[in-house]
């Protein structure tokens, strides 16, 4: 081993040692981790003791043993032993939109059904049912017993009550051996997806240790597959959350991820493509840890498993209740936006940001142009295929000046093609810089800019990308049929097979095929309408291959999106033929020659685009000569 190698290994060792020192946990972090591990061990120990005590009570029959096991339960559950045993019963809160089942075990929401929606195979749409979802709070007693509310039995204070406005309320009570208790109160408003949920203590300071001012909360749920395309639905399903003083963020949609959120969090959303469960803390979550796991079994009825562990403020005396709001409903922009209407700017929930409308300018186009237009047409008709058609016409009319300008630019290049060919014949290909200079001089004399045809197309890109985000995220298109498409939010398969084929999948979507055909036709039309294509023959085939590549990409996407692109491209083809019929190319060439004659009499302007381009060419030629 030589000297340099020894030095290298020594430096690596020093770097690793320094990295270890920088990342070594401090004394406070070590103690916090020890307390956490001790609490976990205590929870496991209490759980085993409680299960043993309950099982013994269920199997013995003589009075002396029952007394012994009652003492064991009292020892394991402390003041909560009064709620350690019970029979699971169910209670219903229901309005026109949603049906909720509340379980006496844990006092939690057992199931949630959205009454106005069905799954892709026409079954009732359940956000969750039975053990697919769980919500509980860690409870600590004075004798250091650590329990969880989801394992204890609640009793209803009364039957479901209804006020004059039709709002339904159910209060589930967790009793103790004394006079202290804890109420879970659920209120479901009429015609609303937002449920109010509150925790109110009564004398719990006599049961719980002194100094308790927060509760650890656990929330988990499995996300069901509700749509026909599993891959598309998976692409939009994720845990999203909003910090109190920040924008909405999310965990990965495509891989397993766990994230600790040290700052205050306003809400956490267990999101699917079109439906979500959003838990909003009125007093904020002081901290949270989120975990998302992707279901690897493609035949499972679940897509992902979400878990969240949060800390919330809690007053054991009962003077200040801990309150939440729980949204269980569709990801519809209008519905989610309405929850911000009466809130001040600094308190807005921004729930509508879970709908992926695109970032920056693409999101603005959707929020301030596409969605208002979509809602406007929806007021006058219910056929969403026709609504998309009207939107396409409106958008194409707005963009028609840009389309016309782009065509005129291509026409100018085309009528100048004989002169470009003359330059190419006069200057050999080996002198590419000189040939390009002569071409740019010709363009400058007649007042033609090669970029003038590109800019209109670039200005249209934000609209095209905005619509790419809009259609797959629009629940309004869900299960809306048009022509042969049964669901405009999913693919419109005309041929299916059992074997999965890479890139194409197991089906062919007709609107996607039509979109590809019209795109190839429009590409051919543009290639034929522009001049000078012989200089870049490889680009010609690439332009034809792009629509074919998009067919594989869009085959599994929403048929409404492919339908829009098909109609939009078809209109572009028609517009091109109409503009071509109205433009006299001989007259256009004469105008260019007249402009060249006019420009020849004027003094040359300095500092323009053509001058800068010519300067760059001269510098390039000088550099080439220097190398030679």
Secondary structure, DSSP 8 states (H G I E B T S, - for coil): --HHHHHHHHHHHHHHHHHHHHHS--HHHHHHHHHHHHHHHHHHHHHHHHHHHHHHHHH--SHHHHHHHHHHHHHHHGGGGGGSS----EEEEE-SSEEEEEESBTT-EEEEEEEEEE-TTS-EEEEE-GGGEEEEEEEE-TT--EEEGGGSB-EESSS-EE-TT--EEEEEEEE-SSS-EEEEEEEE-TT-SEEEEEEEEESGGGTS-TT--EEEEEEEEEEE--SS-HHHHHHH-EEEEEETTS-EEE--SSS-EEEEE-S-EEEEEEE-SSEEEEEEEEEEEEEEEEEEEE---TTSSEEEEEEEEEEEE--TTSSS-EEEEEEEEE--HHHHHHTTTTS-GGG---GGGGS---SHHHHHHIIIIIHHHHHHHHTT---HHHHHHHHHHHHHHHHHHHHHHHHHHHHHHHHTHHHHHHHHHHS-TT-HHHHHHHHHHHHHHHT--TTHHHHHHHHHHHHHHHHHHHHHH-GGGTT--BTTBS-TTS--EEEEEEEEETTTEEEEEHHHHHHHHHHHHHHHHHHHHSS-GGGGHHHHHHHHHHHHHHHHHHTTS-HHHHHHHHHHHHHHHHHHHHHHHH--HHHHHHHHHHHHHHHHHS---SSSHHHHHHHHHHHHHHHHHHH-
